[in-house]
């Protein structure tokens, strides 16, 4: 296999893009779900919110600070906007945590979350990620660290609730 055919190793951005696809699939599954299948809707929303939360945490802890530094001279790229978009999605996730399928506002809140997430994904994949790829950031090393952090966060989401 020539050097041109050698695939590059999976890196942090590949992982984040895989998250985007998984989240999009959950949104699409919700859209296909019967409007009265409340159990399935609740499961899909819980899973999407967990994935979005984990995704946002690793981006904010690992990618955004490094990207902000590396792209400081590039005035076209505004990492601060990504933080704000995460804040808005987190607010919607908190709202959904207090609702159940079948309640007023549940479907509308999830649709709004989907629209915000879709906008955020497009901006990241068309603007931020290509700019980050053009820097000297070690995305393979970041990916390994990110993978470990995601595993810890995922385990927390799977822990049973503890009654106080």
N, C-alpha and C positions, 0 to 999 in steps of 0.2 A: 504494500500500500504506500503510495507516495505521500509526501508531506501535505500536499493539497487535499488529499482524500482522508487524512487523519482527522477524525472528529475531535472537536475541542471538548475538554472535560466539562461536566455539568457544573454550573456556577450559581452564585446567589440569584442572579437575574433569571436564570432558567427555572430555579425553584419558585421564585415569586410569580413567574408567568404560569407555571403549573398550578399554583394556588389560584390564580385568576381563572383558569379553565375549570377547576373544580368548583369554584364559587359560581361561575356562570351556569354550570350544569345543575347546581342546586336551584338557582333561580328559575331555570327552564323547567325543571321537574315540578316546581311549585305551580308554574303556569299551567302545566298539563294535568294537575291534580283536580279531581272533582271538587267543586266548590263546597260541598258538605262533608268532605273527608277531613274532618278536623284533626284527627290523630296524625295522619300523614303530614298535614300542613304544619302542625306543631313541631314534628320531628325535623322536617326540612328547614324550618326557620331556625330552630335551635342549632342545627348543624351548620347552616350558613353563617349564623351570628358567631358561633365559636370559631369557624375558619377565618372569618373576617377579623375577629379580635386578635387571634394569634398572628395573622398576617400583618396587621397594623402594628402590633407590638414589635415584631422583629424588624419591620421597616424603620420604625421610629428609633429603635435602639441601635441598629446596626447600619442600615443603608443611608438613611437621610442625613445623619450628622457627617458621615464621610463624604457623601455626595455634595452636600452643601459646601464643604471645604474645598473639594476638588473642582467644583464648578463655580467658585466665587467670581471668577473673572468673566464667566459666561452670563451676561445679563438677560439672555433669553430664557434661561432655565430658573424657575422660581420654586425651590424646594419648600418654602414656607406655605405655598398653596396646597401642597400635598398634606402637610400637617393640619391645615384648616379642614380639608376634605375628610381626613380621618376623624377630626373632632365632630363634624356633622354626622358621619356614619355612626360613630360611637353614641351620639345622642339618640339616633334612631334605634340602635340596638338596645339601649337602655329602655326606651319606650316599649319595644317589643317584648322585653323581659317581663313587663307588667301587664301584658295582654295574652290572651289565648285565642286560638282560631275560633271563629264564630262571633267574637266580640266586635263591637263597632270599632273601626279603625285598624283592625289587625291586617287585613289584606292591603288596605291603602298604605299603611306604614311600611309593609314589606315591599310593595311596589315602589314607594319612594326610595327606600334603601337600595333597591335594585337599580333604579335610575342614577342615583348618586354613585354607586359602585361602578356602573358601566362607564360613566363619564370619567371617573378616576382611573380606571383601567386603561382607557383609550389614551389619556394624557400620559400616564406612566410609560406605556408601551410605544408610543409614537414620539415622545419628547424626552422624558427623563432617562429611561433605560438606554436608548441609543447614545445619549450624551455621556452617561456613566461608562458605557462600554468603551468609549473613546479616551477615557482617562487611564491612569496607571494604577487604579485601584485593583488589588488582588481579589478578584471576584470568586476565584476557586476557594481560597482560604476563607473568605467571608461566608461562602456557601456551607463549608464544613461547620463553622461556628454557628451559623444560622440554623442548620439542621439540628444541632444539639439543643439549641434554645427552643426550637419549635417542639421537640420531643418533650422537654420539661413542661412547656405550656400546655401541650395536648394532654399530658397526664393529669394536670390540674383540672382540666375541663371534664375529665372522665371520673374524677374522684366523686364519691357519693356525698351529697350534702350532709353536713354535720348539724344536728339540732342543738341549739343553744339553750 
